[in-house]
Amino acid sequence: MSHQENQPASAPGELLRLEGIRKSFPGVVALDGVDFDLRCGEVHVLLGENGAGKSTLIKTLSGAHRPDAGRILAEGREVNIRSAQDAERLKIATIHQEFNLVPELSVAENIFLGRQPRRLGMIDRRTMEAAAGKLLDRVGVDVSPRTRVRDLGIARLQMVEIAKALSLDARVLIMDEPTAVLTSEEVDKLFRIVRTLRDEGVGIVFITHHLDEIASLGDRVTVLRDGRSVDQVPATTPEDELVRLMVGRGIEQQYPRERAEPGGPLLRVDGLTRHGVFHDVSFEVRAGEVVGLAGLVGAGRTEVARAVFGADPYDAGTVEVRGERLARGDVNAAMGAGVGLVPEDRKGQGLVLDASVQENLGLVTLRSASRAGLVDLKGQRTAAARVAGRLGVRMAGLDQRVRTLSGGNQQKVVIGKWLLADTRVLILDEPTRGIDVGAKVEIYQLINELTASGHAVLMISSDLPEVLGMSDRVLVMAQGRIAGELPAHAATQDAVMALAVAAPEDQEDQEDMEGSRGH
């Protein structure tokens, strides 16, 4: 029995209650009778796989979507939320993953956009900036109210959004994946602010894919699956149980790597150097093998991957695929040799968001599918349907715009376009960032399928357990160099981190020692 069924109709201190919320789009039931409630002074975590209905639910609360059925109660009174203004009047503020800020305006102007204080018919900038300054102090961010938003980093943009919500005197604050792009220090600071707001009586709806954050911050968890609210549990619920609720099955093995004896080298990189970025990088990836590329942010991993793919120039060294040397800085040559890159920024670099699933899947093969300047659309559609089916892309159809897919399904489309091109060497840069645990396992299974059929995978990831769980060998980069290589059986978090933080002179000393031992 769901924990929700034991609750009274209106619990003391209840800010919001959603009952039987339904919402459909053409071909898709996004919400199918969802129940949810929020109390004063709590952090209620909303958990679920990509596509489970989380975004639709918060857009219903923020006025972007109107439910087809069900009702919403605010402090025990039934309300209709038909617009952002309705949500604002109910003191509901939402911080979306993609910030709702105007880059060219100042911080103060963004905080009070549309609500600027006036004096004698003119905007009272002194009053506005003073009020913004107090709000910024409250969230603990050291930035001038006059600073243009375009000059701020991600963490400060997040704090400006919170200050904006506080300017509305929000009783309900909805935070959609607020930690997705923050460092651990920035996450700690954000959590301190969230706890302070909770202590002040604000009700916070917190959406996250990071299960380890839940127990340290949350009070209760509502789990969505396939558009339904399947259970409500305490935030102290073990991660294994949360995973089971999210995906409808237990995941006994989170990293299902199927290792086998690798074949010959498909990718060989020798002495790759780009002055000031990376130096003398050499490695190889063999058929049937996953090589992990680990290291701290700024170590040069993404830059090396882009250079191998021909997207960025380099000053020295060579890249060979199946024994053939690639032309420097030539993406078409790399693609022609069977190299594919799934970039870190899938939305900005891996997809055409306003194009359809079919069009995105066919991006790489468009030229080869053309005859006398005409594209074989029927053949492209058949091939796209086959790959989408193989990857289990959850969609209304091949004509659905990629922008409207969940993050996990968008990532499957990015990978799928390379499968259509029969890529032999696939470079994956942060392949599961921002993706829920169920979709992660599906992508890991796909990696297994690729290597089992003789492909080679170079995987860059900041998720150290992922690197250790899925790699046959781990290369560790530090300050633009390969600091060391670890076979799977010797790769531990401590061993990787020891190499990742090693100073260049430490690496050289180690190499000298190894060289002397060899004589």
C-alpha positions in Angstrom: 0.0 0.0 0.0 1.2 3.5 -0.8 2.2 5.7 2.2 0.0 8.4 0.6 -3.2 6.5 1.3 -2.7 6.8 5.0 -2.6 10.6 5.0 -5.5 12.8 6.0 -7.3 14.9 3.4 -5.5 18.1 4.6 -2.5 17.6 6.8 -1.5 20.4 9.3 0.7 23.0 7.7 0.0 21.8 4.2 0.9 24.3 1.5 -0.1 22.3 -1.6 -2.0 19.1 -2.5 -2.4 17.6 -5.9 -5.0 14.9 -6.4 -5.4 12.7 -9.5 -3.6 15.1 -11.9 -3.8 13.9 -15.5 -2.2 15.5 -18.5 -2.0 14.2 -22.1 -0.2 15.3 -25.2 -0.7 13.9 -28.7 0.2 10.2 -28.4 1.5 10.5 -24.9 0.0 10.3 -21.4 2.4 12.4 -19.4 0.6 12.3 -16.1 -1.8 9.6 -15.2 -3.5 10.4 -11.8 -0.6 11.8 -9.9 -1.0 12.6 -6.2 1.5 14.9 -4.4 1.5 17.1 -1.3 3.9 19.7 0.3 4.1 21.0 3.8 5.5 24.1 5.4 9.2 23.8 6.2 10.0 20.6 4.3 12.1 19.5 1.4 10.0 17.1 -0.6 12.0 15.3 -3.2 10.4 14.4 -6.5 12.1 11.4 -8.0 11.8 9.4 -11.2 13.4 8.4 -14.5 13.6 10.8 -17.4 10.1 10.8 -18.9 8.4 9.8 -15.7 6.4 13.0 -15.6 8.4 15.2 -13.3 8.8 18.2 -15.7 5.2 18.0 -16.7 4.1 18.1 -13.1 6.2 21.1 -12.2 5.0 22.9 -15.3 1.5 22.3 -14.1 2.3 23.9 -10.8 4.1 26.9 -12.5 1.2 27.6 -14.9 2.9 26.4 -18.1 0.5 23.5 -18.5 -3.2 23.1 -17.5 -4.2 19.6 -16.2 -6.8 17.7 -18.1 -8.2 16.3 -14.9 -7.7 16.3 -11.1 -7.5 19.2 -8.7 -4.9 21.4 -7.0 -5.4 22.8 -3.5 -3.4 25.6 -1.9 -3.6 25.6 1.9 -6.8 23.6 1.7 -8.5 25.7 -1.0 -9.0 24.5 -4.6 -7.3 26.7 -7.1 -6.7 27.0 -10.8 -3.2 27.7 -12.1 -3.6 28.9 -15.7 -0.6 31.1 -16.0 2.7 32.1 -14.4 0.9 35.1 -12.9 -1.5 32.7 -11.1 1.4 30.8 -9.7 3.0 34.0 -8.6 -0.1 35.1 -6.8 -0.1 31.8 -4.9 3.5 32.4 -4.0 4.8 29.5 -6.0 8.2 30.1 -7.6 10.0 27.7 -10.0 13.7 27.5 -10.8 13.9 25.5 -14.1 17.0 23.7 -15.3 17.3 26.3 -18.0 17.4 29.6 -16.2 14.7 32.2 -16.9 17.0 35.2 -16.9 17.8 38.0 -19.4 21.5 38.0 -20.1 21.8 41.7 -21.1 20.0 43.0 -18.0 21.6 43.5 -14.6 21.1 41.2 -11.6 18.7 43.7 -10.0 16.7 44.2 -13.2 16.3 40.4 -13.5 15.2 39.9 -9.9 12.5 42.5 -10.2 11.7 42.1 -13.9 8.2 43.3 -14.5 7.9 44.5 -10.9 10.4 47.3 -10.7 9.8 49.8 -7.9 8.8 53.2 -9.3 9.0 56.8 -8.2 7.2 59.6 -10.0 6.5 57.2 -12.9 10.2 56.3 -13.3 12.0 53.1 -12.2 13.6 53.8 -8.8 17.0 52.1 -9.4 18.4 53.0 -6.0 15.5 51.3 -4.2 15.6 48.3 -6.6 19.3 47.8 -6.2 19.2 48.1 -2.5 16.4 45.6 -2.3 18.3 43.2 -4.6 21.4 43.6 -2.5 19.5 42.4 0.6 18.2 39.4 -1.2 21.7 38.5 -2.6 23.0 38.8 1.0 20.3 36.5 2.2 21.3 33.8 -0.3 25.0 34.4 0.4 26.2 35.4 -3.0 28.9 38.1 -3.4 27.8 39.9 -6.5 26.9 43.5 -7.3 23.2 44.1 -8.1 24.5 46.1 -11.1 26.4 43.2 -12.7 25.1 42.0 -16.0 23.7 38.5 -15.8 25.8 37.5 -18.9 28.9 37.9 -16.8 28.0 35.4 -14.1 28.9 31.7 -13.9 26.4 28.9 -13.4 26.5 28.8 -9.6 25.8 32.5 -9.3 23.0 32.3 -11.9 21.4 29.7 -9.6 21.6 32.0 -6.6 20.2 34.9 -8.6 17.2 32.7 -9.5 16.7 31.9 -5.8 16.9 35.6 -4.9 14.3 36.3 -7.6 12.0 33.6 -6.0 12.5 35.2 -2.6 11.6 38.6 -4.0 8.2 37.1 -4.7 8.0 36.1 -1.0 7.6 32.5 -2.3 6.0 30.0 0.1 6.6 27.2 -2.4 10.0 26.9 -4.2 10.4 24.3 -6.9 14.0 23.5 -7.9 14.5 21.4 -11.0 17.9 19.6 -11.0 19.6 22.6 -9.3 22.9 20.6 -8.7 23.3 19.1 -12.1 26.1 21.5 -13.2 27.5 22.6 -9.8 30.8 21.6 -8.2 30.7 19.8 -4.8 31.6 23.1 -3.0 28.8 24.9 -4.8 26.4 22.1 -4.0 27.3 22.4 -0.3 26.6 26.2 -0.4 23.2 25.6 -2.2 22.2 23.0 0.4 22.9 25.5 3.2 20.6 28.0 1.6 17.9 25.4 1.0 18.1 24.3 4.7 17.8 27.9 5.8 14.7 28.5 3.6 13.2 25.3 5.0 13.8 26.5 8.6 12.0 29.7 7.6 8.9 27.7 6.7 9.3 27.6 2.9 8.1 24.4 1.3 10.6 23.1 -1.3 10.0 20.7 -4.1 13.5 19.3 -5.0 14.1 17.3 -8.2 17.4 15.5 -8.5 19.0 12.4 -10.2 21.7 12.2 -7.5 20.4 9.7 -5.0 23.1 10.5 -2.5 21.7 14.0 -2.1 18.3 12.8 -0.9 19.0 11.6 2.6 21.3 14.7 3.4 18.7 17.2 2.3 15.2 15.7 1.9 12.4 15.0 4.3 10.1 12.9 2.1 10.3 11.4 -1.4 7.5 11.0 -4.0 8.5 8.6 -6.7 7.0 8.9 -10.2 7.0 6.1 -12.8 5.4 6.2 -16.2 3.3 9.3 -15.3 2.0 7.8 -12.0 2.9 8.4 -8.4 3.9 5.0 -7.3 4.8 5.7 -3.6 5.8 8.2 -1.0 8.6 7.2 1.3 11.0 8.8 3.9 14.1 10.5 2.6 16.1 7.9 4.6 14.9 5.1 2.3 17.9 3.1 1.1 19.1 3.9 -2.5 18.4 0.3 -3.7 14.8 0.7 -2.7 14.5 4.1 -4.4 16.0 2.6 -7.6 13.5 -0.3 -7.4 10.6 2.1 -7.1 11.9 4.3 -10.0 12.4 1.6 -12.5 10.0 -1.1 -11.4 12.8 -3.6 -10.8 15.9 -4.1 -8.7 19.2 -3.3 -10.2 21.5 -5.8 -8.6 24.4 -4.9 -10.8 24.6 -1.1 -11.5 27.5 -1.4 -13.9 26.8 -4.5 -16.0 30.2 -4.7 -17.8 30.7 -7.8 -19.8 34.5 -8.1 -20.2 36.2 -10.2 -22.9 39.6 -10.5 -24.4 40.1 -7.5 -26.7 41.2 -7.6 -30.3 43.7 -5.5 -32.2 44.0 -1.7 -31.8 41.3 0.3 -33.6 42.4 3.7 -32.3 46.0 4.7 -31.7 47.0 8.2 -30.5 50.7 9.0 -30.3 52.4 12.1 -28.8 49.3 14.3 -29.2 50.2 17.9 -28.1 48.3 21.2 -28.1 50.5 23.9 -26.6 49.1 25.1 -23.2 46.2 22.5 -23.3 47.6 18.9 -23.4 51.1 17.4 -23.9 52.5 14.2 -25.3 49.3 12.2 -24.9 49.6 8.6 -26.2 47.2 5.7 -25.8 45.3 3.0 -27.8 41.8 1.5 -27.7 41.4 -2.0 -29.0 38.4 -3.8 -30.5 35.9 -5.0 -27.9 37.3 -2.7 -25.2 36.1 0.2 -23.1 39.0 2.6 -22.1 38.0 5.1 -19.4 39.5 8.6 -19.4 39.4 9.9 -15.8 40.8 13.1 -14.2 39.8 16.3 -12.5 37.9 19.1 -14.3 40.4 21.0 -16.4 42.7 18.0 -16.8 42.3 18.2 -20.6 40.1 15.1 -21.2 37.5 16.7 -23.4 40.1 18.7 -25.3 42.0 15.5 -26.2 38.7 13.8 -27.3 37.8 16.7 -29.6 41.3 16.8 -31.1 41.1 13.0 -31.8 37.7 13.6 -33.6 39.2 16.5 -35.6 36.9 19.1 -34.0 39.9 21.0 -32.5 43.4 21.5 -33.9 46.6 20.1 -32.3 50.3 21.0 -32.8 52.0 17.7 -32.8 51.4 13.9 -32.7 49.3 11.5 -34.8 45.9 9.8 -34.7 45.5 6.5 -36.4 42.3 4.5 -37.0 42.7 0.9 -38.1 46.3 1.6 -39.1 45.4 4.6 -41.2 46.6 8.1 -40.2 43.9 10.7 -39.9 44.3 14.2 -41.3 44.7 16.8 -38.6 41.6 18.9 -37.7 39.4 17.1 -40.2 36.0 15.9 -38.8 34.9 14.5 -42.1 38.1 12.4 -42.3 37.5 11.1 -38.8 33.8 10.2 -39.5 34.8 8.6 -42.8 37.3 6.4 -40.9 34.5 5.3 -38.5 35.1 7.6 -35.5 32.1 9.1 -33.7 31.9 11.6 -30.8 29.0 11.9 -28.3 29.8 15.4 -26.9 29.5 16.5 -23.3 26.9 19.2 -24.2 24.3 17.0 -26.0 21.8 19.8 -26.5 24.3 22.4 -27.8 26.6 20.2 -29.8 24.9 16.8 -30.3 21.4 17.6 -31.4 19.3 19.9 -33.6 16.7 20.4 -30.9 13.9 21.7 -33.2 14.4 18.9 -35.7 12.6 15.5 -35.4 13.9 12.3 -34.0 14.3 10.9 -37.6 16.1 14.0 -38.8 18.6 13.8 -35.9 19.2 10.1 -36.3 20.0 10.7 -39.9 22.4 13.7 -39.5 25.6 11.6 -39.9 24.4 9.5 -42.8 22.6 12.2 -44.7 25.3 12.5 -47.4 25.8 8.8 -47.9 22.0 8.3 -48.1 21.8 10.8 -51.0 21.7 9.9 -54.7 22.2 12.6 -57.3 21.5 15.2 -54.7 18.3 13.5 -53.5 17.9 12.0 -50.1 16.5 8.5 -49.8 13.9 9.5 -47.3 12.1 6.1 -47.2 15.4 4.4 -46.5 16.4 6.9 -43.9 13.1 6.5 -42.1 13.3 2.7 -42.1 16.9 2.8 -40.7 15.9 5.5 -38.1 12.9 3.3 -37.0 15.2 0.3 -36.6 17.8 2.1 -34.5 15.2 3.9 -32.3 13.6 0.6 -31.7 16.9 -1.1 -30.8 17.7 1.7 -28.4 14.2 1.8 -26.8 13.8 5.5 -27.5 10.5 6.5 -25.7 8.7 8.8 -28.2 5.3 9.5 -29.7 6.9 8.8 -33.2 9.8 9.5 -35.4 8.4 13.0 -36.2 8.4 14.1 -32.6 10.8 17.1 -32.0 13.9 16.0 -30.1 13.5 19.1 -27.8 10.4 17.5 -26.3 12.2 14.2 -25.4 13.5 13.5 -21.9 17.3 13.8 -21.3 17.9 10.1 -21.4 16.0 9.7 -24.7 17.9 12.6 -26.2 21.1 10.9 -25.3 20.0 7.7 -27.0 19.3 9.7 -30.2 22.8 11.2 -30.1 24.3 7.7 -29.8 21.8 6.3 -32.3 23.0 8.6 -35.1 26.5 7.1 -34.8 25.1 3.5 -34.8 23.4 4.3 -38.1 26.7 5.3 -39.5 28.3 2.0 -38.4 30.9 3.8 -36.3 33.8 1.6 -35.2 35.4 3.9 -32.6 32.9 5.7 -30.4 34.1 8.5 -28.0 31.6 9.1 -25.2 32.1 12.4 -23.3 30.0 12.3 -20.0 27.5 9.9 -21.6 25.2 9.7 -18.5 25.4 13.2 -17.1 21.9 14.4 -16.1 20.3 11.0 -16.8 18.4 8.9 -14.3 19.6 5.5 -13.0 17.3 3.4 -15.3 18.4 5.2 -18.5 22.1 4.9 -17.3 21.8 1.1 -17.1 20.3 1.0 -20.6 23.2 3.0 -22.0 25.7 0.7 -20.2 24.0 -2.3 -21.8 24.4 -0.5 -25.2 28.1 -0.1 -24.5 28.3 -3.8 -23.9 26.5 -4.5 -27.2 29.0 -2.3 -29.1 32.1 -3.9 -27.6 30.7 -7.4 -28.0 30.3 -6.7 -31.7 33.9 -5.5 -32.0 33.6 -1.8 -31.6 36.0 0.3 -29.4 34.8 2.8 -26.8 36.7 5.7 -25.3 34.6 6.9 -22.3 35.2 10.2 -20.5 33.4 10.6 -17.2 33.6 12.6 -14.0 31.5 9.9 -12.3 34.3 7.8 -10.9 32.2 4.7 -10.0 31.0 4.7 -13.6 34.5 4.8 -14.9 35.6 2.0 -12.6 32.5 -0.1 -13.2 32.5 0.1 -17.1 36.2 0.4 -18.1 38.6 -2.4 -19.1 41.4 0.0 -18.5 41.5 3.5 -17.0 43.8 6.3 -18.2 44.1 9.1 -15.7 44.9 12.6 -16.9 46.4 15.4 -14.8 47.3 18.9 -16.0 47.1 18.0 -19.7 49.2 14.8 -19.4 48.5 11.0 -19.1 49.5 10.5 -15.4 49.1 6.8 -15.5 47.2 3.7 -16.7 45.3 1.2 -14.5 43.9 -2.2 -15.5 40.4 -2.9 -14.3 41.5 -5.1 -11.4 43.8 -2.4 -10.0 41.6 0.6 -10.6 40.2 1.9 -7.3 38.9 5.4 -6.4 42.0 6.0 -4.3 44.4 4.8 -7.1 42.7 7.0 -9.7 42.6 10.1 -7.4 46.3 9.7 -6.4 47.2 9.9 -10.1 44.6 12.7 -10.9 46.1 15.1 -8.3 49.8 14.2 -9.0 52.0 17.1 -9.8 53.9 16.9 -13.1 57.2 16.5 -11.2 55.7 13.6 -9.3 54.8 11.9 -12.6 58.3 12.4 -14.0 59.9 11.0 -10.8 57.6 8.0 -11.0 58.5 7.5 -14.7 62.2 7.8 -13.8 61.9 5.2 -11.1 60.0 2.8 -13.5 62.7 3.4 -16.1 65.5 2.6 -13.7 63.7 -0.5 -12.5 63.5 -1.6 -16.2 67.3 -1.4 -16.6 
